[in-house]
Amino acid sequence: MIWWVVGCTGDLGVTKYNNGPEATILSHADGDQVAAGATASLRGQVTDADDATADLLASWLADGVEVCAPAAPAEDGTNLCDVPIAASDVAVTLEVRDPSNAIGTAEVVLVVGAAGLGSPVVEILDPADGTSVEAGTPVLFQGVVSDDADAASDLEVVWTSSLDGALDRPVPSISGVVSFTAPALSVGVHDVSLEATDALGLVGLATVRVEVVDCAVSWWADVDGDGYGDVDTTTIACAQPTGFTDNPLDCDDGNPFVNPAAAELCDDGLDNDCDAIEDEGCLGTNCFDDDAIMSDLRYFQVSGALDGADTPDGLDYRSDDWEVQAVGGMDLAFHAWSQDFDGWLKLYDPTCAVYASTGTGGRDTNPFLQVRIPYDGIWTVVVTSTNPGESGGYVLELIDDSYVVGQNCVLDTSTLDVLTSPYADSLSESLQNSDSDFGGSFYYDDVEYYAFYGDDIVIDHLSSAFDPIVNLYDPDCALVTYNEDGGTDGTDARITTTTDRTGIYTITPWAEFSRSTGNY
């Protein structure tokens, strides 16, 4: 056997064949009787193999006259029309048209029967038209039917959904009540109809619209009632259930004082505000990794050390940080002393931004930083090296800087200035019987000066008028030491000391014998 293959060339074009739409009348058949002057409720369905249902237009005609204008059918193709019945038989046509203007039709001839006989009367009692229910919720459908020709219990009844099809075919009660419960309906908008057909084939129809909503709303248990829920205990519901809330943000649902809106409390060991950090914004946790605290705002001193582990900036500039709970308006000073490295001080505000810094101000290379604190909060002072790689021990001090030279111990005060090079000063005065008295006519003057931690101090009290004695008092006005014969000639007084804290010191020159006065 020989097969021949014939090829054709040339531009013949391509023709797409369009299947026309189809129409079906579901509620009535040829010969069904209707009553003259009544209204027949007809239900049909339209489909199209090529086009979506939403793109079709369905209309109804009675004896060729349009009685229901073209309209889009329901999602399942269902289309309804109430057709008025005249005195004679009527041909009812369902016509459907697709976007290409192709037409499909279906037709039934309704026969006018005995006068006074009409279609069954149908009423839907529940649910009301426009009802919205949650997905998965059982829905009670209830209606009542009656008929002129037949007993209610003899009517054929069907509940139908435009989305789910036939739902139930109950037998009406003697009084015509028909009801059933749908355990669940599909999510979407349902046109639910109740249809009753009598022995003559007359049909009564009623329809309600029911929307089934898929809420899918999550709720979380709120046992402590603080408005924040437990992530591990949840449920799904449209409306908020009792004992639940709309978020899973609580980190301790057994404590109403622990939630994202709570203030962080210090030193309670709890993450009060549920941010996975304990005691943030508290002393020791504000800006940097160290938890060191400067605890005394009147005067604080601590010994520390910079080593290879103290390199937070990655550039080998070693640093330690210390925090202080400061009050707005305070005058504070910070002093760092070291014999091992050139120091630098940086002061950070409560937002961890640099507020002030210095590498000078103290003796030699030791920094001294004086500030007025502008507002309350946790302030952080950082001790660092001026040069990379430097390390070693240091002493850090915080000083209440509101005290000024000449006003510290509230005495009859004169002042010395030993803060500027060559770090030496002298004062010529005289003891008088009008000066302060230690008691027993031992008169004295008082002289104040400012000294830094580590200063080597020599105090000479010289006089040819009396045998000198000199006392030295610390910034708290407590006696440090005194001397009466330590001078070079054996009678003058000399104190040699190394300052062990920064602040205002007070010298009291006086005489060894009562009532001694004169120049010194």
C-alpha positions as CSV (number, residue, x, y, z in Angstrom):
1,M,0.0,0.0,0.0
2,I,1.3,3.4,-1.0
3,W,0.4,6.5,1.1
4,W,0.4,9.9,-0.6
5,V,1.1,13.0,1.4
6,V,-0.2,16.1,-0.2
7,G,0.9,19.6,1.0
8,C,-0.8,22.8,0.4
9,T,0.9,26.2,0.3
10,G,-0.4,29.7,0.3
11,D,-2.1,32.0,2.6
12,L,-5.4,30.3,3.3
13,G,-5.9,31.9,6.8
14,V,-7.2,30.3,10.0
15,T,-10.9,30.0,10.9
16,K,-11.9,29.5,14.5
17,Y,-15.1,27.6,15.0
18,N,-17.4,29.1,17.7
19,N,-19.7,26.7,19.5
20,G,-23.0,28.6,20.2
21,P,-24.4,28.8,23.7
22,E,-27.0,26.4,25.0
23,A,-30.2,27.1,27.0
24,T,-32.3,24.8,29.1
25,I,-35.6,25.5,30.9
26,L,-35.6,23.6,34.2
27,S,-38.8,24.6,36.0
28,H,-41.4,23.8,33.3
29,A,-42.0,21.4,30.4
30,D,-44.2,21.6,27.4
31,G,-47.9,21.2,28.4
32,D,-47.5,22.3,32.0
33,Q,-50.7,24.0,33.0
34,V,-50.8,27.5,34.3
35,A,-53.7,29.7,35.5
36,A,-54.9,32.6,33.4
37,G,-54.0,35.9,35.0
38,A,-51.3,34.3,37.2
39,T,-47.6,34.8,37.1
40,A,-45.4,31.8,36.3
41,S,-41.9,31.7,37.9
42,L,-39.6,30.1,35.4
43,R,-36.0,29.0,36.0
44,G,-33.5,28.2,33.3
45,Q,-29.8,27.5,32.9
46,V,-27.4,28.7,30.2
47,T,-23.9,27.4,29.3
48,D,-21.3,28.0,26.6
49,A,-18.3,25.8,25.7
50,D,-16.2,28.7,24.5
51,D,-17.1,31.6,26.8
52,A,-17.4,32.2,30.5
53,T,-20.8,32.3,32.1
54,A,-20.3,35.9,33.2
55,D,-19.9,36.9,29.5
56,L,-23.3,35.6,28.5
57,L,-26.6,37.5,28.4
58,A,-29.9,35.7,29.0
59,S,-33.4,37.0,28.2
60,W,-37.0,35.7,28.4
61,L,-39.8,36.1,25.8
62,A,-43.5,35.3,25.9
63,D,-45.0,34.6,22.5
64,G,-41.9,36.5,21.1
65,V,-42.3,39.5,23.4
66,E,-39.5,40.3,25.8
67,V,-40.6,40.0,29.4
68,C,-37.2,39.8,31.2
69,A,-34.5,42.0,29.7
70,P,-31.0,40.6,28.9
71,A,-29.0,40.0,32.0
72,A,-26.0,38.0,33.1
73,P,-26.9,34.7,34.7
74,A,-25.8,33.5,38.1
75,E,-22.4,32.0,38.5
76,D,-23.8,28.5,37.8
77,G,-25.7,29.7,34.7
78,T,-29.1,29.9,36.5
79,N,-31.5,32.6,35.3
80,L,-35.0,33.4,36.7
81,C,-38.0,35.2,35.2
82,D,-41.6,35.8,36.3
83,V,-43.8,35.5,33.2
84,P,-47.4,37.0,33.3
85,I,-50.0,34.5,31.9
86,A,-52.7,35.8,29.7
87,A,-56.0,34.1,28.8
88,S,-54.5,31.7,26.2
89,D,-51.6,29.3,26.0
90,V,-48.2,30.9,25.9
91,A,-44.8,30.0,24.3
92,V,-42.0,31.0,26.7
93,T,-38.5,31.2,25.3
94,L,-35.2,31.4,27.1
95,E,-32.7,33.1,24.8
96,V,-28.9,33.3,25.5
97,R,-26.4,35.3,23.5
98,D,-22.5,35.0,23.6
99,P,-20.0,37.8,23.0
100,S,-19.8,36.7,19.3
101,N,-23.5,37.2,19.0
102,A,-24.2,33.5,18.7
103,I,-27.6,32.6,20.1
104,G,-29.0,29.5,21.9
105,T,-32.7,29.1,22.8
106,A,-35.0,26.8,24.7
107,E,-38.8,26.9,24.6
108,V,-41.8,25.5,26.5
109,V,-45.5,26.0,25.8
110,L,-47.5,26.6,28.9
111,V,-51.2,25.6,28.7
112,V,-53.8,27.8,30.4
113,G,-55.8,25.6,32.7
114,A,-59.0,26.0,34.8
115,A,-59.8,29.5,35.9
116,G,-58.7,30.4,39.4
117,L,-56.0,27.7,39.6
118,G,-52.6,29.3,40.1
119,S,-49.0,28.1,40.8
120,P,-48.1,27.0,44.3
121,V,-47.5,29.9,46.7
122,V,-44.0,29.8,48.2
123,E,-42.4,31.9,51.0
124,I,-39.0,31.6,52.6
125,L,-39.1,32.4,56.3
126,D,-35.4,31.8,57.3
127,P,-32.8,32.9,56.6
128,A,-33.6,36.5,55.7
129,D,-32.5,37.8,52.3
130,G,-28.9,39.2,52.6
131,T,-27.9,37.1,55.6
132,S,-24.2,36.6,56.1
133,V,-22.8,33.6,58.0
134,E,-19.4,32.3,58.9
135,A,-17.9,29.4,56.9
136,G,-18.6,26.1,58.6
137,T,-21.6,27.4,60.5
138,P,-24.8,25.3,60.1
139,V,-27.7,27.2,58.4
140,L,-31.4,26.6,59.1
141,F,-33.6,27.0,56.1
142,Q,-37.3,27.2,56.7
143,G,-40.3,28.1,54.4
144,V,-44.0,27.5,53.9
145,V,-45.8,26.3,50.7
146,S,-49.5,26.1,49.6
147,D,-51.5,25.4,46.5
148,D,-55.0,25.9,45.1
149,A,-55.3,22.4,43.6
150,D,-53.2,20.1,45.9
151,A,-52.7,19.6,49.6
152,A,-49.4,21.2,50.8
153,S,-48.0,17.8,51.7
154,D,-48.5,16.6,48.1
155,L,-46.3,19.2,46.6
156,E,-42.9,18.4,45.3
157,V,-40.4,20.7,47.0
158,V,-36.7,21.3,46.5
159,W,-34.2,23.7,48.0
160,T,-31.5,24.7,45.6
161,S,-28.3,26.8,45.8
162,S,-26.7,28.6,42.9
163,L,-23.3,27.4,44.1
164,D,-24.0,24.0,45.7
165,G,-26.9,22.7,43.6
166,A,-29.8,20.8,45.1
167,L,-29.6,21.0,48.9
168,D,-32.6,19.1,50.1
169,R,-36.0,17.6,49.0
170,P,-38.2,17.7,52.1
171,V,-41.8,16.6,52.3
172,P,-44.0,19.5,53.5
173,S,-46.0,19.2,56.7
174,I,-49.8,19.3,56.5
175,S,-49.5,23.0,57.2
176,G,-47.0,23.4,54.4
177,V,-43.9,24.0,56.5
178,V,-40.6,22.8,54.9
179,S,-37.3,23.1,56.7
180,F,-33.9,21.6,56.9
181,T,-30.4,22.5,58.2
182,A,-27.5,22.7,55.9
183,P,-24.4,21.6,57.9
184,A,-22.1,23.9,55.8
185,L,-22.3,25.9,52.6
186,S,-19.5,26.7,50.2
187,V,-17.8,30.1,50.7
188,G,-19.4,32.7,48.5
189,V,-22.7,34.2,47.6
190,H,-25.6,31.8,47.3
191,D,-29.0,32.5,45.6
192,V,-31.0,29.8,47.5
193,S,-34.4,29.0,46.0
194,L,-37.4,27.1,47.4
195,E,-39.4,25.6,44.6
196,A,-42.7,23.8,44.8
197,T,-44.5,21.9,42.0
198,D,-48.1,20.8,42.0
199,A,-49.8,17.9,40.2
200,L,-50.6,20.2,37.2
201,G,-46.9,21.0,36.8
202,L,-47.4,24.5,38.1
203,V,-44.3,25.9,39.9
204,G,-44.0,28.4,42.7
205,L,-40.6,29.8,43.5
206,A,-39.0,32.1,46.2
207,T,-35.3,33.1,46.5
208,V,-33.1,34.6,49.1
209,R,-29.4,35.5,49.0
210,V,-27.0,34.1,51.6
211,E,-23.3,35.1,51.8
212,V,-20.9,32.6,53.4
213,V,-17.8,34.4,54.7
214,D,-14.5,32.7,55.3
215,C,-13.3,34.8,58.2
216,A,-10.1,32.9,59.0
217,V,-9.4,35.4,61.8
218,S,-6.9,34.1,64.4
219,W,-7.4,35.0,68.1
220,W,-4.9,34.3,70.9
221,A,-5.7,33.5,74.6
222,D,-5.4,36.4,76.9
223,V,-5.5,34.8,80.3
224,D,-4.1,37.8,82.3
225,G,-6.4,40.2,80.6
226,D,-3.8,42.8,79.5
227,G,-4.8,42.9,75.9
228,Y,-1.8,40.8,74.7
229,G,-2.1,37.1,73.8
230,D,-0.2,33.8,74.2
231,V,1.4,32.7,71.0
232,D,0.9,29.0,71.9
233,T,-2.9,29.2,72.5
234,T,-5.0,30.3,69.5
235,T,-8.4,29.8,67.9
236,I,-10.1,30.7,64.6
237,A,-13.3,32.7,64.6
238,C,-15.0,35.7,62.9
239,A,-15.9,37.5,66.1
240,Q,-13.6,37.8,69.1
241,P,-14.2,35.0,71.6
242,T,-14.3,35.8,75.3
243,G,-10.8,35.5,76.9
244,F,-9.0,36.0,73.5
245,T,-7.3,38.9,71.9
246,D,-6.2,39.9,68.4
247,N,-2.4,39.5,68.8
248,P,0.2,36.9,70.1
249,L,2.6,39.5,71.5
250,D,2.5,38.6,75.3
251,C,5.7,37.0,76.5
252,D,4.1,36.1,79.9
253,D,0.4,35.6,79.8
254,G,0.3,34.9,83.5
255,N,1.5,38.4,84.5
256,P,-0.7,41.4,83.5
257,F,2.3,43.7,84.2
258,V,4.4,42.0,81.5
259,N,3.5,42.9,77.9
260,P,4.8,45.1,75.0
261,A,3.1,48.2,76.5
262,A,4.6,47.8,80.0
263,A,7.5,49.9,81.2
264,E,10.8,48.1,81.8
265,L,11.5,47.8,85.5
266,C,15.1,47.6,86.6
267,D,16.6,44.8,88.7
268,D,13.5,42.6,88.7
269,G,15.0,39.9,86.4
270,L,12.0,40.2,84.0
271,D,11.6,41.3,80.4
272,N,8.8,43.6,81.3
273,D,8.2,45.0,77.8
274,C,8.6,41.7,75.9
275,D,11.5,42.9,73.7
276,A,13.7,39.9,74.6
277,I,16.0,42.2,76.7
278,E,16.0,42.4,80.4
279,D,16.5,45.8,82.2
280,E,17.2,47.8,79.0
281,G,17.3,51.5,79.7
282,C,18.5,50.7,83.3
283,L,21.8,51.5,84.8
284,G,24.4,49.1,83.4
285,T,22.5,48.3,80.2
286,N,22.2,51.5,78.3
287,C,24.8,52.1,75.7
288,F,27.6,49.5,75.7
289,D,28.5,46.1,76.9
290,D,29.9,46.8,80.3
291,D,27.5,46.9,83.2
292,A,29.7,49.2,85.4
293,I,27.9,51.9,87.3
294,M,29.0,55.1,89.0
295,S,26.9,54.9,92.1
296,D,27.6,58.1,94.1
297,L,26.9,61.5,92.4
298,R,28.6,63.4,95.3
299,Y,31.9,61.6,94.7
300,F,32.7,58.3,93.1
301,Q,36.1,56.7,92.5
302,V,37.1,53.4,90.9
303,S,40.3,51.7,89.7
304,G,40.1,50.1,86.3
305,A,42.3,48.7,83.6
306,L,42.3,48.8,79.8
307,D,43.4,45.6,78.2
308,G,43.3,43.8,74.8
309,A,39.7,42.7,75.4
310,D,38.5,46.4,75.6
311,T,38.5,47.2,71.9
312,P,34.8,47.8,70.9
313,D,35.6,50.0,67.9
314,G,37.8,47.4,66.1
315,L,40.6,49.9,65.7
316,D,42.5,48.8,68.9
317,Y,41.5,51.9,70.9
318,R,40.9,50.2,74.2
319,S,38.0,51.6,76.3
320,D,35.8,51.0,79.3
321,D,32.4,52.5,79.9
322,W,30.6,53.5,83.1
323,E,27.1,54.7,83.6
324,V,25.5,57.2,86.0
325,Q,21.9,58.1,86.7
326,A,22.2,61.9,86.4
327,V,19.7,64.6,87.1
328,G,19.1,67.6,84.9
329,G,20.9,70.7,86.1
330,M,23.6,68.9,88.0
331,D,27.2,70.2,87.5
332,L,29.4,67.1,87.2
333,A,33.1,66.5,86.5
334,F,34.9,63.4,85.3
335,H,38.6,62.8,85.8
336,A,40.7,59.9,84.5
337,W,44.2,59.4,85.8
338,S,46.8,57.0,84.5
339,Q,50.5,56.5,84.5
340,D,50.3,53.9,81.7
341,F,48.5,55.6,78.8
342,D,47.4,59.0,77.5
343,G,43.7,59.2,78.4
344,W,40.6,60.5,76.8
345,L,37.0,60.9,78.2
346,K,33.8,60.8,76.2
347,L,30.4,61.5,77.7
348,Y,27.3,60.0,76.0
349,D,23.7,61.2,76.6
350,P,20.8,58.8,77.3
351,T,20.4,58.2,73.5
352,C,24.0,57.0,73.3
353,A,25.1,60.1,71.3
354,V,28.4,61.8,72.2
355,Y,27.6,64.9,74.3
356,A,31.1,66.0,75.2
357,S,34.7,64.8,75.1
358,T,38.2,65.8,76.0
359,G,41.8,64.6,76.2
360,T,43.0,67.4,78.4
361,G,42.1,69.5,81.5
362,G,43.8,67.5,84.2
363,R,47.5,67.2,85.1
364,D,49.8,66.2,82.3
365,T,47.9,63.8,79.8
366,N,45.0,63.1,82.2
367,P,41.6,64.3,80.9
368,F,39.2,66.3,83.1
369,L,35.7,66.9,81.7
370,Q,33.3,69.4,83.3
371,V,29.6,69.5,82.2
372,R,26.2,70.7,83.3
373,I,23.8,67.8,82.7
374,P,20.9,69.1,80.6
375,Y,18.2,66.5,81.5
376,D,17.5,63.4,83.6
377,G,18.6,60.0,82.4
378,I,21.4,57.5,82.2
379,W,24.6,59.1,81.0
380,T,27.7,57.1,80.0
381,V,31.3,58.1,80.4
382,V,33.9,56.2,78.4
383,V,37.6,56.0,79.4
384,T,39.7,55.3,76.4
385,S,43.3,55.6,75.2
386,T,44.4,58.4,73.0
387,N,46.6,56.1,70.9
388,P,45.8,52.7,69.5
389,G,47.2,49.8,71.4
390,E,47.7,51.7,74.7
391,S,46.6,49.8,77.8
392,G,47.1,49.8,81.5
393,G,45.6,50.8,84.8
394,Y,43.6,54.0,85.5
395,V,41.6,55.7,88.2
396,L,38.2,57.2,87.2
397,E,36.4,59.8,89.3
398,L,33.0,61.5,89.3
399,I,32.9,64.8,91.2
400,D,30.0,67.0,92.2
401,D,31.3,70.1,90.5
402,S,28.7,72.5,92.0
403,Y,31.2,73.2,94.8
404,V,33.6,76.1,94.0
405,V,37.0,77.1,95.6
406,G,36.3,79.5,98.4
407,Q,32.9,78.1,99.3
408,N,33.6,74.5,100.3
409,C,33.9,74.2,104.0
410,V,32.1,77.5,104.8
411,L,35.0,79.1,106.7
412,D,36.7,82.5,106.5
413,T,38.2,81.5,103.2
414,S,41.1,82.7,101.0
415,T,42.0,80.8,97.8
416,L,45.1,79.5,96.0
417,D,45.4,78.8,92.3
418,V,47.6,75.7,91.8
419,L,45.8,74.5,88.7
420,T,48.0,76.3,86.1
421,S,51.7,75.8,85.4
422,P,54.0,76.0,87.2
423,Y,51.4,74.5,89.6
424,A,52.6,76.6,92.6
425,D,51.0,79.5,94.4
426,S,51.6,81.4,97.7
427,L,49.6,83.6,100.0
428,S,50.8,86.2,102.5
429,E,48.3,86.9,105.4
430,S,48.3,87.5,109.2
431,L,46.6,85.9,112.1
432,Q,44.4,88.2,114.1
433,N,42.4,87.8,117.2
434,S,39.3,88.5,115.1
435,D,40.0,85.3,113.0
436,S,38.3,82.0,113.5
437,D,39.1,80.3,116.8
438,F,39.6,76.6,117.4
439,G,38.8,77.4,121.0
440,G,41.0,78.7,123.7
441,S,42.2,81.7,121.5
442,F,43.9,79.5,119.0
443,Y,43.2,81.6,115.9
444,Y,43.4,80.3,112.4
445,D,42.7,81.2,108.7
446,D,41.5,78.9,106.0
447,V,42.8,78.6,102.4
448,E,41.2,76.5,99.7
449,Y,42.7,75.1,96.5
450,Y,41.7,72.5,93.8
451,A,43.7,69.3,93.4
452,F,43.5,66.3,91.1
453,Y,44.0,62.7,92.1
454,G,47.7,61.8,92.0
455,D,48.9,65.4,92.6
456,D,52.1,65.5,94.8
457,I,51.4,68.4,97.2
458,V,53.9,70.3,99.4
459,I,52.4,72.8,101.8
460,D,54.7,75.2,103.7
461,H,53.5,77.4,106.6
462,L,56.2,79.9,107.4
463,S,56.1,82.7,110.0
464,S,58.6,84.7,112.1
465,A,55.8,86.0,114.3
466,F,54.7,82.7,115.8
467,D,55.4,79.0,115.7
468,P,53.3,77.7,112.7
469,I,51.0,74.7,112.6
470,V,49.1,73.7,109.4
471,N,46.1,71.4,109.0
472,L,44.9,69.9,105.7
473,Y,41.2,68.9,105.1
474,D,39.7,66.9,102.3
475,P,36.8,67.9,100.0
476,D,34.4,66.6,102.7
477,C,36.1,68.9,105.2
478,A,37.5,65.9,107.1
479,L,41.1,66.3,108.5
480,V,43.7,64.6,106.3
481,T,46.8,65.4,108.3
482,Y,48.6,68.3,110.1
483,N,52.2,69.4,110.9
484,E,53.9,71.8,113.2
485,D,57.7,71.4,112.8
486,G,58.3,69.7,109.5
487,G,59.8,72.7,107.8
488,T,63.4,73.3,106.9
489,D,64.3,75.3,110.0
490,G,62.7,72.9,112.5
491,T,60.0,75.4,113.5
492,D,58.1,76.0,110.3
493,A,55.3,73.6,109.4
494,R,55.3,71.4,106.2
495,I,52.8,68.9,104.9
496,T,53.9,66.6,102.0
497,T,51.1,64.4,100.6
498,T,49.8,62.8,97.4
499,T,46.2,63.7,96.7
500,D,44.0,60.6,96.7
501,R,40.8,62.2,95.3
502,T,40.0,65.1,93.1
503,G,38.3,68.1,94.6
504,I,38.6,71.2,96.8
505,Y,41.0,70.9,99.7
506,T,41.3,73.3,102.7
507,I,44.4,74.5,104.5
508,T,44.2,76.0,108.0
509,P,47.3,77.9,109.1
510,W,47.4,78.6,112.8
511,A,49.8,78.9,115.8
512,E,51.2,76.4,118.3
513,F,50.5,78.7,121.2
514,S,47.3,80.4,122.4
515,R,46.6,84.1,121.4
516,S,49.4,84.0,118.8
517,T,49.0,86.5,116.0
518,G,51.1,88.1,113.3
519,N,52.2,87.7,109.7
520,Y,52.7,84.4,107.9
